[in-house]
Amino acid sequence: MASRELGDRHSGEWVLYDNQCGFCSRWVQFWQPTLAKRNINIAGLQEPWVVERLKLTENDLLHDIRLLSKEDTVVSGADVYLQVAQRIWWAWPFYGVFSLPGFKWILNFSYRWFARNRHRISRTCKLQAADPASPADLPKPER
């Protein structure tokens, strides 16, 4: 799945995901309309502008889902889900419960396990990664 914006909105916030992971591509595509209503864009971690902006090794880059703010702060891993859930009124129960210390440990543990096994899960479930659009079709983020 390629990066997307709805209309000409440039919030400067981006959920960055592994676009070579079938599950990740489907998951982000499913949530894209909800994210767009909150002015959060999506892009693959492998896109050239993301690689350049984050300045991480390939292994570190693909280790986690990330939320990039317009101020260039980066939230990674399970904390991305908490940050996004905090902005969605009906997801507040998820945010409230999994922000608690014991429950946050469970969320982080579960996220780490899934992140390590996401490609195996995608293959087993026959979830193919979406074909990325050509570079000319991709919107560029504002700095």
C-alpha positions as CSV (number, residue, x, y, z in Angstrom):
1,M,0.0,0.0,0.0
2,A,1.4,3.4,-0.9
3,S,1.2,6.5,1.2
4,R,-2.0,8.4,1.1
5,E,-3.6,11.6,1.9
6,L,-7.2,12.6,1.6
7,G,-7.7,15.9,-0.2
8,D,-5.0,18.5,0.3
9,R,-4.7,18.1,4.1
10,H,-1.1,18.1,5.4
11,S,-1.2,17.4,9.1
12,G,2.4,16.4,9.2
13,E,1.6,13.3,11.2
14,W,2.3,9.9,9.7
15,V,1.7,6.3,10.7
16,L,4.7,4.5,9.2
17,Y,4.4,0.7,8.7
18,D,6.2,-2.2,7.0
19,N,4.6,-2.1,3.5
20,Q,6.1,-5.5,2.7
21,C,4.1,-7.2,5.4
22,G,0.8,-8.5,4.2
23,F,-0.9,-8.2,7.6
24,C,0.5,-4.7,8.2
25,S,-0.7,-3.5,4.8
26,R,-4.2,-4.8,5.3
27,W,-4.4,-3.5,8.9
28,V,-3.3,0.0,7.9
29,Q,-5.6,0.0,4.9
30,F,-8.5,-1.0,7.2
31,W,-7.8,1.9,9.6
32,Q,-6.9,4.5,7.0
33,P,-10.3,6.2,6.9
34,T,-10.4,6.5,10.7
35,L,-6.8,7.9,10.7
36,A,-7.6,10.3,7.9
37,K,-10.5,11.8,9.9
38,R,-7.9,12.7,12.5
39,N,-5.5,14.1,9.9
40,I,-3.1,11.2,10.2
41,N,-1.5,10.0,7.0
42,I,0.0,6.6,6.2
43,A,3.2,5.7,4.5
44,G,5.5,2.7,4.2
45,L,8.7,2.6,6.2
46,Q,10.5,1.6,2.9
47,E,9.6,4.8,1.1
48,P,12.6,6.9,0.2
49,W,11.5,10.1,2.1
50,V,10.8,8.0,5.2
51,V,14.2,6.4,5.1
52,E,15.9,9.8,4.6
53,R,13.8,11.4,7.4
54,L,14.3,8.8,10.1
55,K,17.9,8.0,9.3
56,L,17.8,4.5,10.7
57,T,19.5,1.3,9.6
58,E,17.2,-1.0,7.6
59,N,17.0,-3.4,10.5
60,D,16.1,-0.7,13.0
61,L,13.7,1.0,10.5
62,L,11.6,-2.1,10.0
63,H,11.6,-3.2,13.6
64,D,8.4,-1.2,14.6
65,I,5.4,0.7,13.4
66,R,6.1,4.4,14.0
67,L,4.1,7.6,14.4
68,L,6.0,10.6,13.0
69,S,4.8,14.0,14.2
70,K,5.0,17.3,12.4
71,E,7.7,18.3,14.9
72,D,9.7,15.2,13.8
73,T,9.2,13.3,17.1
74,V,8.9,9.6,16.6
75,V,6.8,7.2,18.7
76,S,7.4,3.5,18.1
77,G,5.9,0.1,18.7
78,A,2.9,-0.4,20.9
79,D,2.9,3.2,22.0
80,V,1.8,4.1,18.5
81,Y,-1.5,2.3,19.1
82,L,-1.9,4.1,22.4
83,Q,-1.2,7.5,20.9
84,V,-3.7,7.0,18.1
85,A,-6.3,5.4,20.4
86,Q,-6.1,8.5,22.6
87,R,-7.4,10.6,19.7
88,I,-10.4,8.3,18.9
89,W,-13.3,8.7,21.3
90,W,-14.5,5.1,21.0
91,A,-11.0,3.8,21.5
92,W,-10.5,5.5,24.8
93,P,-11.3,2.3,26.8
94,F,-8.4,0.6,25.0
95,Y,-6.2,3.6,25.8
96,G,-7.3,3.8,29.4
97,V,-6.8,0.1,30.1
98,F,-3.6,-0.4,28.2
99,S,-2.0,2.7,29.7
100,L,-2.0,1.1,33.1
101,P,1.3,-0.3,34.1
102,G,0.5,-4.1,34.2
103,F,-1.7,-3.9,31.1
104,K,0.9,-1.8,29.3
105,W,3.4,-4.6,29.9
106,I,0.9,-7.0,28.3
107,L,0.4,-4.7,25.3
108,N,4.1,-4.3,24.8
109,F,4.8,-8.1,25.1
110,S,2.0,-8.9,22.7
111,Y,3.1,-6.3,20.2
112,R,6.7,-7.5,20.3
113,W,5.7,-11.1,19.7
114,F,3.4,-10.1,16.8
115,A,6.0,-7.8,15.3
116,R,8.6,-10.6,15.3
117,N,6.2,-13.0,13.7
118,R,4.3,-10.7,11.3
119,H,5.7,-12.0,8.1
120,R,5.2,-15.7,9.2
121,I,1.5,-14.8,10.1
122,S,1.1,-13.0,6.7
123,R,2.4,-16.1,4.8
124,T,0.3,-18.5,6.8
125,C,-2.9,-16.4,6.3
126,K,-1.9,-15.8,2.6
127,L,-2.0,-12.0,3.1
128,Q,-0.1,-10.4,0.3
129,A,1.5,-6.9,0.7
130,A,-0.3,-4.3,-1.4
131,D,1.5,-3.2,-4.5
132,P,3.1,0.2,-4.0
133,A,2.1,3.0,-6.4
134,S,4.8,4.5,-8.7
135,P,6.9,7.1,-7.0
136,A,5.3,9.9,-9.1
137,D,1.9,9.0,-7.6
138,L,3.0,9.3,-4.0
139,P,2.3,12.5,-2.2
140,K,5.2,14.1,-0.4
141,P,4.9,15.2,3.2
142,E,5.3,18.8,4.2
143,R,8.2,19.6,6.6
